[in-house]
Amino acid sequence: MPTKVNLNLPASLWTARDSARLASDTLAAVKIRTTRGIDANGQPFKGYSTEPIYVAKRGARLAPKGGEPTPSGKSVYYEGGYRQYKHDSRRRATLAGTAEVDLTLSGDMMNNLVVKEATAKGFTIGLTRHAGYGYYVNEDREFLGLTSQDVETITEAVALELRRKIQ
């Protein structure tokens, strides 16, 4: 489900352009929070599965690296589960500043998290049709939404902009 922010501000002081700017800043904050491994409730994401898995080489969003190739060569076995697959395939040691669980495998989902609508009355942040699967991810690890700190930041940004306009 997309995240909708409703603003109850005077039309003479707040425009769709103001909402679009605020929405872009909010979108950036959500992406940064997510790559730090924090969910929409301000809590760390639960860890990735360590149940053993096979990952097909064909059609994988991220080419499997590491693990044990199967005899057919069409897939790779990861004894450490999805956690090992992601760690080995992304070469995590080279990715400074991200949490282990950052909801980024290929980058498609975060690249398709966008401002869907911005009007003088508010804005909506959601996923494009190319990453609709992200709504299923959100059911398990809620990243779409705003923490209380996000809401506080939005409130402060709106107050600053309104003060600037009034002066």
Secondary structure, 3 states (H helix, E strand, C coil): CCEEEECCCCCCCCCHHHHHHHHHHHHHHHHHHHHCCECCCCCECCCCCCCCEEEECCCCCCCCCCCEECCCCCEEEECCHHHHHHHHHHCHHHCCCCCCCCCCCCCHHHHCEEEEEEECCEEEEEECHHHCCHHHHHHHCCCCCCCHHHHHHHHHHHHHHHHHHHC
